[in-house]
């Protein structure tokens, strides 16, 4: 049988028979259309109508406003002095060793326990909170999977769907709800960081998708906002590539290139979409929603003509040392806040359930393994050491925030609200009540820092809702499983 070779612009197919060639050319949507559409610039989802009809793998077609509570900062993402107000969330995995976490005393007269000793120099800027619960992280009808639920509900306040497939479902996280209302004030609506790998699929915890454990932020119930693990890419995203003095020009050149690509993609995608059957058109529309989000971010950045150019060197990449890695990622958050590039950020120190070892402090066993200590003294001591290690990194970050002056002469930390915590309380028993939560910063004077604040048991969503109020967010009568605003913070 005679075989021919089909070429399409720069693409050459394997040899096929003349009959097969005719069938391919007769397809409703040719490969030429595919290339001239979105695929020439960006990957697109698999669409059944783009697969030749003779293929054995052709795809078949297939859910009132609340006023800010008393004591809030009032203005939109601004302190009482008019300085920018920032909000951040820092997550550590596997809960905390209880005896070494909780302070003694109460109110302003409290003494830091062993895990919190690194906070001594910024003690006046932290509140240690009791009573924060996430009931949706408990097993309920879903069985095993506490780690996935712990992180999945941390900033959403909802019970995540137990699935390891593509049908993940959580809720919009509080940082993203706030970012949608205040994001126009800065070049970037929010900044998501991690000192771990990035995963949005796969089975990680007893039938739960990895998306729940590796992502804190959710822009929609089924769309996690992937954090950036590379400090160099974070820096270049914020300020442009190159050395000091070159970055602004490089940043604007990159913006122009991105805009050109987006214009081409959206124009040809529209042409492509008009020729797709309804099931593929829906699939393409879902994908293009994320493309439009990129387009919006480019347009948002274009509104700000003066791009900050810090004197700091561009990071080389991910350092081999874990403490240096965490410190560098925290430095990126400080720079982003200092330059008012964003006022909302999240930082995942490690995925919930992380089993990394800590040779830096002489611990060869994995963190998750040790967290199930069964009251063995040597294992509990190592868990406490790991808790203190993470706290040391957080304390360095707070000290830098405290040492950096804001536009009103106060510190960045004074004009911030920063939650440090875990969705697991006792990692040994997988409890999710009385979570280990620190609220750092004074929110420009809207928070009473420097105390051990023993609040009554309540959903952590109450705290998240109160923080949103202080950021000036409106239209949030309720969030997640909230029952009220958190009073007395």
ChimeraX attribute file (.defattr): number of C-alpha atoms within 10 A of each C-alpha:
attribute: neighborCount
match mode: 1-to-1
recipient: residues
	/A:1	7
	/A:2	8
	/A:3	13
	/A:4	15
	/A:5	12
	/A:6	16
	/A:7	12
	/A:8	11
	/A:9	9
	/A:10	7
	/A:11	11
	/A:12	10
	/A:13	11
	/A:14	10
	/A:15	13
	/A:16	16
	/A:17	13
	/A:18	15
	/A:19	12
	/A:20	15
	/A:21	16
	/A:22	11
	/A:23	13
	/A:24	19
	/A:25	14
	/A:26	12
	/A:27	15
	/A:28	16
	/A:29	17
	/A:30	17
	/A:31	19
	/A:32	15
	/A:33	18
	/A:34	16
	/A:35	16
	/A:36	17
	/A:37	22
	/A:38	25
	/A:39	15
	/A:40	16
	/A:41	13
	/A:42	12
	/A:43	9
	/A:44	15
	/A:45	14
	/A:46	13
	/A:47	18
	/A:48	18
	/A:49	21
	/A:50	18
	/A:51	19
	/A:52	20
	/A:53	16
	/A:54	11
	/A:55	8
	/A:56	8
	/A:57	10
	/A:58	15
	/A:59	15
	/A:60	10
	/A:61	12
	/A:62	6
	/A:63	0
	/A:64	7
	/A:65	10
	/A:66	12
	/A:67	12
	/A:68	23
	/A:69	16
	/A:70	12
	/A:71	15
	/A:72	21
	/A:73	25
	/A:74	18
	/A:75	17
	/A:76	18
	/A:77	29
	/A:78	21
	/A:79	26
	/A:80	16
	/A:81	16
	/A:82	14
	/A:83	17
	/A:84	27
	/A:85	30
	/A:86	26
	/A:87	27
	/A:88	21
	/A:89	21
	/A:90	20
	/A:91	24
	/A:92	25
	/A:93	28
	/A:94	32
	/A:95	29
	/A:96	26
	/A:97	24
	/A:98	16
	/A:99	12
	/A:100	20
	/A:101	20
	/A:102	20
	/A:103	18
	/A:104	12
	/A:105	12
	/A:106	13
	/A:107	14
	/A:108	15
	/A:109	10
	/A:110	16
	/A:111	17
	/A:112	19
	/A:113	15
	/A:114	16
	/A:115	24
	/A:116	21
	/A:117	18
	/A:118	20
	/A:119	19
	/A:120	13
	/A:121	13
	/A:122	17
	/A:123	21
	/A:124	16
	/A:125	23
	/A:126	26
	/A:127	25
	/A:128	27
	/A:129	21
	/A:130	20
	/A:131	17
	/A:132	25
	/A:133	25
	/A:134	28
	/A:135	21
	/A:136	21
	/A:137	28
	/A:138	21
	/A:139	15
	/A:140	10
	/A:141	6
	/A:142	16
	/A:143	11
	/A:144	16
	/A:145	20
	/A:146	26
	/A:147	27
	/A:148	27
	/A:149	31
	/A:150	32
	/A:151	30
	/A:152	33
	/A:153	26
	/A:154	27
	/A:155	27
	/A:156	28
	/A:157	28
	/A:158	25
	/A:159	23
	/A:160	24
	/A:161	18
	/A:162	22
	/A:163	17
	/A:164	19
	/A:165	14
	/A:166	12
	/A:167	10
	/A:168	21
	/A:169	22
	/A:170	24
	/A:171	23
	/A:172	22
	/A:173	27
	/A:174	24
	/A:175	28
	/A:176	22
	/A:177	21
	/A:178	25
	/A:179	27
	/A:180	14
	/A:181	17
	/A:182	21
	/A:183	21
	/A:184	15
	/A:185	19
	/A:186	20
	/A:187	23
	/A:188	22
	/A:189	23
	/A:190	23
	/A:191	25
	/A:192	22
	/A:193	25
	/A:194	27
	/A:195	24
	/A:196	20
	/A:197	13
	/A:198	18
	/A:199	18
	/A:200	18
	/A:201	16
	/A:202	15
	/A:203	14
	/A:204	19
	/A:205	21
	/A:206	16
	/A:207	17
	/A:208	25
	/A:209	26
	/A:210	24
	/A:211	30
	/A:212	33
	/A:213	27
	/A:214	29
	/A:215	26
	/A:216	30
	/A:217	32
	/A:218	25
	/A:219	17
	/A:220	15
	/A:221	16
	/A:222	17
	/A:223	18
	/A:224	24
	/A:225	19
	/A:226	18
	/A:227	23
	/A:228	20
	/A:229	21
	/A:230	21
	/A:231	25
	/A:232	20
	/A:233	18
	/A:234	23
	/A:235	23
	/A:236	16
	/A:237	13
	/A:238	24
	/A:239	25
	/A:240	25
	/A:241	19
	/A:242	15
	/A:243	15
	/A:244	15
	/A:245	11
	/A:246	13
	/A:247	20
	/A:248	20
	/A:249	14
	/A:250	17
	/A:251	19
	/A:252	17
	/A:253	13
	/A:254	15
	/A:255	17
	/A:256	14
	/A:257	12
	/A:258	15
	/A:259	17
	/A:260	11
	/A:261	16
	/A:262	19
	/A:263	13
	/A:264	16
	/A:265	20
	/A:266	17
	/A:267	12
	/A:268	18
	/A:269	20
	/A:270	16
	/A:271	14
	/A:272	18
	/A:273	17
	/A:274	10
	/A:275	14
	/A:276	18
	/A:277	14
	/A:278	12
	/A:279	14
	/A:280	22
	/A:281	18
	/A:282	13
	/A:283	18
	/A:284	21
	/A:285	14
	/A:286	12
	/A:287	14
	/A:288	19
	/A:289	11
	/A:290	12
	/A:291	16
	/A:292	13
	/A:293	11
	/A:294	15
	/A:295	18
	/A:296	12
	/A:297	16
	/A:298	18
	/A:299	14
	/A:300	17
	/A:301	20
	/A:302	16
	/A:303	12
	/A:304	13
	/A:305	10
	/A:306	8
	/A:307	19
	/A:308	18
	/A:309	16
	/A:310	16
	/A:311	9
	/A:312	10
	/A:313	11
	/A:314	19
	/A:315	17
	/A:316	10
	/A:317	15
	/A:318	18
	/A:319	15
	/A:320	8
	/A:321	10
	/A:322	15
	/A:323	16
	/A:324	13
	/A:325	21
	/A:326	25
	/A:327	19
	/A:328	21
	/A:329	27
	/A:330	26
	/A:331	18
	/A:332	20
	/A:333	27
	/A:334	19
	/A:335	21
	/A:336	24
	/A:337	24
	/A:338	21
	/A:339	18
	/A:340	18
	/A:341	24
	/A:342	27
	/A:343	31
	/A:344	30
	/A:345	23
	/A:346	24
	/A:347	27
	/A:348	28
	/A:349	22
	/A:350	21
	/A:351	27
	/A:352	29
	/A:353	27
	/A:354	19
	/A:355	17
	/A:356	15
	/A:357	17
	/A:358	18
	/A:359	10
	/A:360	11
	/A:361	11
	/A:362	10
	/A:363	16
	/A:364	12
	/A:365	15
	/A:366	15
	/A:367	22
	/A:368	20
	/A:369	18
	/A:370	24
	/A:371	27
	/A:372	18
	/A:373	18
	/A:374	11
	/A:375	10
	/A:376	10
	/A:377	10
	/A:378	10
	/A:379	18
	/A:380	21
	/A:381	15
	/A:382	22
	/A:383	27
	/A:384	20
	/A:385	20
	/A:386	22
	/A:387	23
	/A:388	21
	/A:389	18
	/A:390	19
	/A:391	19
	/A:392	19
	/A:393	17
	/A:394	20
	/A:395	20
	/A:396	18
	/A:397	21
	/A:398	24
	/A:399	15
	/A:400	16
	/A:401	25
	/A:402	20
	/A:403	13
	/A:404	17
	/A:405	16
	/A:406	20
	/A:407	12
	/A:408	14
	/A:409	10
	/A:410	16
	/A:411	20
	/A:412	29
	/A:413	30
	/A:414	25
	/A:415	29
	/A:416	30
	/A:417	27
	/A:418	23
	/A:419	23
	/A:420	19
	/A:421	20
	/A:422	24
	/A:423	35
	/A:424	32
	/A:425	26
	/A:426	21
	/A:427	26
	/A:428	20
	/A:429	13
	/A:430	21
	/A:431	21
	/A:432	24
	/A:433	22
	/A:434	22
	/A:435	23
	/A:436	26
	/A:437	22
	/A:438	20
	/A:439	24
	/A:440	27
	/A:441	31
	/A:442	26
	/A:443	29
	/A:444	28
	/A:445	17
	/A:446	21
	/A:447	25
	/A:448	19
	/A:449	23
	/A:450	21
	/A:451	22
	/A:452	23
	/A:453	22
	/A:454	16
	/A:455	16
	/A:456	13
	/A:457	12
	/A:458	22
	/A:459	24
	/A:460	29
	/A:461	28
	/A:462	23
	/A:463	22
	/A:464	24
	/A:465	26
	/A:466	23
	/A:467	28
	/A:468	23
	/A:469	27
	/A:470	30
	/A:471	31
	/A:472	22
	/A:473	25
	/A:474	18
	/A:475	12
	/A:476	16
	/A:477	15
	/A:478	16
	/A:479	25
	/A:480	22
	/A:481	18
	/A:482	19
	/A:483	15
	/A:484	16
	/A:485	22
	/A:486	21
	/A:487	13
	/A:488	10
	/A:489	19
